[in-house]
Amino acid sequence: MAPEQYSHGHHSSVVGAHAQRTAADSAAYLLPYLESGMTLLDVGCGPGSITADLANLVDPGPVTGLDQSEDVVALARKLAAARGLVNTEFLAGNVYDLDFPDATFDVVHAHQVLQHLADPVAALREMRRVTRPGGIVAVRDADFHGMSWYPEFPELTAWMDTYQRIARGNAAEPDAGRRLVAWILEAGFTEFEPSASNWLYATPERRSSFGEGWADRVLHSAFAAQALDRELADEAGLARMAEGWRRWSQTADGWFLLPSGEVIAWA
């Protein structure tokens, strides 16, 4: 199965935001299960910031980062080299057809990946295939309709509606967080531990970074291209959304809660 169209794309506003993520803020549910010497596969590794953190935690165990974008894989390799990591490799690949033998890894991790797939259950089955018996598959995904914000600017409501339509037009599921247990069960797992955690943007620094980042995405990333191509918004509408994000980012009382579901499942 070929990779689907990625709703976010790889504009610098997207990749830059992903590069700020850490294992502590994005994979805390997984960290208690990691041990030195484990073999780990990070599916959808992006620019590699989470992967690098995980590599430090399982060192000297080998860690492989996988992403469908060759350009993003190149960024991950540069990050690993800058951090002096010697137990990592980064490859371009397809989650539906992982180029590894059965039972290769102790841990297979995917952060914010399943929400972008037309067949997340098939991806989970493939991830399970390359996990050794008794090993862990760990997944975490946002739930877009679970997001809440204040003040309730109409421009952000329009953004949410447009994003939902873009993602669903790509046969993806933006409300993935609430569906993880259902997908895990359908993929054949019988032992698993669900949880949830949030990202909160409510300080001036975090509001500014998040709001300005989304304003940039709305105007320049794959969000803009897909919205215009599919006539989900016009340029004036996108400009209003971007300005709404900027106004929200500058409010003294602004709040944006972004929830994610997460599951540890044993192969």
Long-range contacts (C-beta under 8 A, 24 or more apart in sequence): 1-94, 1-96, 1-97, 1-119, 1-122, 2-94, 3-68, 3-94, 3-95, 3-96, 4-116, 4-117, 4-118, 4-170, 4-171, 4-172, 5-170, 5-222, 5-226, 6-68, 6-116, 6-170, 6-222, 7-116, 7-163, 7-166, 7-167, 7-170, 7-172, 7-174, 7-222, 7-223, 7-226, 8-116, 8-217, 8-221, 8-222, 8-223, 9-221, 9-222, 9-223, 9-225, 10-69, 10-71, 10-72, 10-222, 11-216, 11-217, 11-220, 11-221, 11-222, 13-213, 13-216, 13-217, 13-220, 13-221, 14-217, 14-221, 14-222, 15-46, 15-47, 15-72, 15-75, 16-213, 17-209, 17-213, 18-46, 18-47, 18-49, 19-46, 19-47, 19-48, 19-49, 19-75, 19-79, 20-49, 20-209, 21-46, 21-49, 21-50, 21-111, 22-49, 22-50, 22-53, 23-50, 23-53, 23-54, 23-57, 24-53, 25-199, 26-50, 26-111, 26-140, 27-53, 27-54, 27-109, 27-111, 27-138, 27-140, 28-197, 29-138, 29-140, 29-195, 29-197, 29-262, 29-264, 30-107, 30-109, 30-136, 30-138, 30-262, 30-264, 31-57, 33-107, 33-136, 33-138, 33-264, 34-58, 34-107, 36-60, 36-61, 37-61, 38-106, 38-107, 39-63, 39-104, 39-105, 39-106, 39-107, 40-64, 40-105, 40-106, 40-107, 40-108, 40-109, 41-66, 41-98, 41-100, 41-104, 41-105, 41-107, 41-108, 41-109, 41-127, 41-130, 42-66, 42-109, 42-110, 42-111, 43-95, 43-98, 43-108, 43-109, 43-110, 43-113, 43-123, 43-127, 44-68, 44-95, 44-110, 44-111, 44-112, 44-113, 45-72, 45-73, 45-76, 45-90, 46-72, 46-76, 47-72, 47-75, 47-76, 47-79, 48-75, 48-76, 48-77, 48-79, 48-80, 48-88, 48-90, 49-79, 50-111, 51-76, 51-80, 51-88, 51-90, 52-79, 52-80, 52-83, 52-85, 52-88, 54-109, 55-80, 55-85, 55-87, 55-88, 56-85, 58-87, 58-107, 59-87, 60-87, 61-87, 61-106, 62-87, 62-88, 62-89, 63-87, 63-88, 63-89, 64-88, 64-89, 64-90, 64-91, 64-105, 65-89, 65-90, 65-91, 66-90, 66-91, 66-92, 66-93, 66-95, 66-98, 67-92, 67-93, 68-92, 68-93, 68-94, 68-95, 95-123, 95-126, 95-127, 96-122, 96-123, 96-126, 97-126, 98-126, 98-127, 98-129, 98-130, 100-130, 101-130, 102-129, 102-130, 103-130, 103-131, 103-132, 103-133, 103-135, 104-130, 104-131, 104-132, 105-130, 105-131, 105-132, 105-135, 106-131, 106-132, 106-135, 106-136, 107-131, 107-135, 107-136, 107-137, 107-138, 108-135, 108-136, 108-137, 108-138, 109-137, 109-138, 109-139, 110-137, 110-138, 110-139, 110-140, 111-139, 111-140, 112-140, 112-141, 112-142, 112-260, 113-139, 113-141, 114-139, 114-141, 114-173, 114-176, 114-180, 114-183, 115-141, 115-142, 115-167, 115-172, 115-173, 115-174, 115-175, 115-176, 115-177, 116-167, 116-170, 116-172, 117-172, 117-173, 118-170, 118-171, 118-172, 120-173, 120-176, 120-179, 120-183, 121-183, 121-186, 121-187, 124-183, 124-184, 124-187, 124-189, 125-187, 125-188, 128-187, 128-188, 128-189, 128-265, 128-267, 131-267, 132-267, 133-267, 134-266, 134-267, 135-266, 135-267, 136-264, 136-265, 136-266, 136-267, 137-189, 137-264, 137-265, 137-266, 137-267, 138-262, 138-263, 138-264, 138-265, 139-180, 139-184, 139-262, 139-263, 139-265, 140-197, 140-260, 140-261, 140-262, 140-263, 141-176, 141-177, 141-180, 141-260, 141-261, 141-262, 142-174, 142-176, 142-177, 142-258, 142-259, 142-260, 143-175, 143-176, 143-177, 143-178, 143-259, 143-260, 143-261, 144-174, 144-175, 145-174, 145-175, 146-175, 146-177, 146-178, 146-259, 147-256, 147-257, 147-258, 147-259, 148-255, 148-256, 148-257, 149-248, 149-254, 149-255, 149-256, 149-257, 150-253, 150-254, 150-255, 151-248, 151-251, 151-253, 151-254, 153-244, 153-247, 153-248, 154-244, 155-240, 155-241, 155-243, 155-244, 155-245, 155-247, 156-241, 156-244, 156-245, 156-248, 158-233, 158-237, 158-240, 158-241, 158-244, 159-214, 159-218, 159-241, 159-244, 159-245, 162-223, 162-227, 162-232, 162-233, 162-241, 163-223, 165-230, 165-232, 166-223, 166-226, 166-227, 166-230, 166-232, 169-226, 169-230, 169-232, 170-226, 176-261, 177-259, 177-260, 177-261, 178-261, 179-261, 180-261, 180-262, 180-263, 181-261, 181-263, 184-263, 184-265, 189-265, 189-266, 189-267, 191-265, 191-266, 192-263, 192-264, 192-265, 192-266, 193-263, 193-264, 193-265, 194-261, 194-262, 194-263, 195-261, 195-262, 195-263, 195-264, 196-259, 196-260, 196-261, 196-262, 197-259, 197-260, 197-262, 198-257, 198-258, 198-259, 198-260, 199-257, 199-258, 199-260, 200-255, 200-256, 200-257, 200-258, 201-254, 201-255, 201-256, 201-258, 202-254, 202-255, 202-256, 207-248, 207-249, 207-250, 207-251, 207-254, 207-256, 208-249, 208-250, 210-249, 210-256, 211-245, 211-246, 211-248, 211-249, 211-250, 211-254, 211-256, 212-245, 212-246, 212-249, 214-242, 214-245, 215-241, 215-242, 215-243, 215-245, 215-246, 215-249, 216-242, 218-242, 218-245
